[in-house]
Amino acid sequence: MSTRPGLLDCIEGYFAAAPLADGRVEEVGALDVPIGEPAWPYPARPRPGAGPVTEADVRAAVGLQEAAGLPAALEWIPERAPETTAAARAAGLTVEEMPLLVVVDPVEVLLPAGVRLYLVGADDPELARYQRVAAIAFAHPGGRAEVREAPLDTSPEADARTAALRERIAAGRTVMMVAVEHGVPVAVGSHQPLDVDGTEISEVVGVATLPRLRARGLGAGVASALVAHARESADMVFLAAGDDDVARVYERIGFARIATTAVADRRPASG
């Protein structure tokens, strides 16, 4: 296992390379701002070696994002760019910090009896339905409400997101899995492999379980399967956990905390 600084170098290299296939990257002060399709946006990030991020940098980056029809969003590793937190808050953004973890010693986790796991193909007609599972789960992070009958989002924006995901799956840039029980999708997740200077790195993202079915090990099972799939070719697998409780779940399946990741956007501050 590499040293912690080496791991963070790999992760920062991954984030720098990820947007390149989808658009251009503008330099705004000490920030890199990816400009691409709104259906698959990337956040601005501090550019390694560019110096401290300032409030003016953040405001200019947000202005560029909004002019391009993109959400105002910034992401960084506070251990690497500690001044960015204050700059983002001074620019009026809400900051959230989350544990950053990397796979060290993966553990196989079996899904509950009766639940089957599938790799999702680019031509799967139910893809929008799987995206709905994630949307519902992230809209109810602590709840267990009955949301099974929530309608599909058929807006042009949702259709564009589904089309973008299909393209990524077809190109091998996103690997998606869905857990199905009694013919109903109940949990989803993905990993996103990327070659960074000859090293394959993959980020596990979007692991989500319908609120009414939480505490059954579905999320851990999906995440474990994604890790197993990613490690067939990836040299490194990492993720950002939603909070400390979620991080502890991932630690039980073989992840270890190495740092923190921070995100800033225009969400209202909690409380």
N, C-alpha and C positions, 0 to 999 in steps of 0.2 A: 504494500500500500504506500502511495506517495505521501509526502509530508503535507500538512494542511495548506501551506502557501501554494504548493504545486496543484492541489485540488482546486483552490480558488482561481488559480491561473487558467486551468482547464475550463471551469465554469464560465469565467468571463470571456474566454475565447469562443465558447459555444454561443453565448448571447450576442457577441459581436458578429459572428458569422450567420446566425439564423435568419436575419432579415434580408440578406444579400440577394437571395433568389426571388424575392417578392417585390422589389422596388429599389429605390435609391436611399442612401443614408446622407443626411445633411449634417455638417458640423456647425453647431451653435454654441459658441463659447467652449466650455469644457464638456459639452454634451454631444452625443451622437443621436440624431433624430431620424428614425426610419420613416420613409414616406412611401406608402403603397396603397393597396386596396382597403377600404374601410371594413370589408368583410373579414379580413384577417389582420388586424392591426398589431403592431409591435410598440412597446413603450420606448421612450427615450432613455438613454443610459449614460452614465459618466464615461468619458473616453480615457482609458488608461494612459497615464503620463501627461494628461492635458492640464493638470492643476486642479485646484479646488473649484467645485461647482458653486456658483453664486445665485442669488435671487434673480438677478437680471438674466442669467442663463436660462433658468427655469421658465421665467415669463416669456422669453423669446421662443423657447422650445414649444411651450403650450400654444403660443400664437401661431406658430408654423403648423402644429398638429391641427388646430381648429380650422385654419384656412384650407387645409387639405381634406376636411371632413372627417378627421380622425378624433378619437377620444383623447382628452388631456390625460396623459399617463406617463409616469416616470418609475423606473425600477433600478435598484442598486444594491450592493452589498455594503452595509454600514461599516463593517470592519475594514473595508478598502477605501470607502469614500465617506467618512463620518460627517463631514460638513454638509453633505447633501440633504440630510434630514432637516436642518434648520433652514436651508435655502428653500426647500419645497414648502415648508410651512409658512415661511415669510411670503411666498408667492401665492398663498391662499389655498394650497392643496391639503388634502387630508392624508396623513401618513399612517400606514399600518406595517408593523414588523412581524415577520414569521420565521420559524426555524427553517434552516437550510440543511438538508441531510443528503448523505451519499451512501450507496450500498456498500457494505463491508462484508457481511457474512449472511447471505440471503437464506431465508427459511421458507420452505414450502407450506402454504396454508391451503387447506381444502375447503371448498365451498360447502354450504349446508346441503344435506340430501335433497334431491329434487331440483337443484339449481344447476343449470348447464351453462358453460362458458363458450362463447364463439368469437372467432376472429371476424371482424367486419370487413366485407369487401367494398370496393368503391362503387359497385353497382347495386348495393343492397337497397331495396325499395323502402326499407324501414329506417333509413339513416336519420331522417328528421325526427322520428319517434325516439331514437336513442339520444339525440341532442336534447329533446324535451326532458328526458330523465335528468340530465345534468342541470338543465335550467331550473327545474323544480327543486332539485336538491340544494343548489347553491342559493336559491331564493328563500329556503327554509333551513338555515344551517343548524339550528338547535331544536327544530320542531319535529313532531311525529304526526303531522296532520295527514288526513286522507286526501291525496291529490291525484289519485289514479286517473280520474276522468277529466283532468284539465285538458282543454283543447290544444291542438297543435297551433303553433304560430305560423300563419300562412302569409305573413307580410313579405314584401319584396326584400327587405333586409334579412329576414330569416332564410328565405330562399337563397340569397347570395352566400350566407354563411354555410349552408348545406352544400352548395356547389363548390365553395372553396375547400371544404373538408373532403369532398369526393376527389377533387384534384390532388390533394395532399396524400390521401390514401392510395390513389392510383400510382403516384410517383414514389411511394415508399417513405414519404417524409413524416407521415403519421401512421402509427399502428394502433388501431382501436379494437377494444374488446367489449363485449356486452354479456352480462349475466341474465339469463332468462328463467323464469319460474312460471309454470303453467301457461306457457306461451306469451308471457308478459315480460318486457324488459324491466329489470328491477335495479340494476347497477351497471355503470359504464366506467371506462377509463381508457387512457391512451398513453403511449410513449412516442417521443419524437426524435428519431436517430439522426445524427448529423456527423459528417466527417469534418474534423477540424485539424487541418495540417497533418493528415494521415492517422489521426486517432479518432475512432468512433465514440461519440458521447451521446447519451440519450437522456432526455428529461421525461419523467413520469408526470402527467398532467391530467386534470379533469376527472379524478377518481371520485365518483359520486354514487350515492345510494338513495332511493326513494325514502322520504322521511319516515313513513309508516313501517319500514322494514329495517330500520337501523338496529344496531346492537346484536346482529346475527352473524357478524364476521364477513359480510358480503364485500365491503370495501377492502378489507385486508386480503381476502381471497383474490379479488381482481388485481390489486396492487402486486401481490406475490406472483401471479401469472404474468403480469406485464414485465416484472423484473426478470423472470426466467426467460421470457421471449427476448427481451433486450440484450441480456447477457450472452445470447447465442453469438452475437457479433460485436457488441459494444464493449469497450475497455472501461467505461465508467458510466454509472447510472445515478442520477440524482433527482431530487424534488424539493419543492418548498411546501411545507405543511401549513395548514390553515391556522393552527394555534398549537399550544403546548400539548393539549389532550390528543390532538390528531398526531402530533409528532411521536408521542409515546406509543401509539398504535404502530406506526412505521418502524420504530425502534424494535418492537417485538418481532418484526418480520425481517430484520437484518440491516436496517439503516442505522447510521450514526450521525449525530449532529456535528457539523463542522463550523457553522457560522450562522448568520442571519441574512435574510433577504428583506428588503423594504420596498413597498409600492406606495405611490402617491397618485391621487386622482381627485376629482371634484366631488366625491361622495361627502355628504355632511358628516361631521364628526359625531360619534356616538355619545349618548348621554345628553 
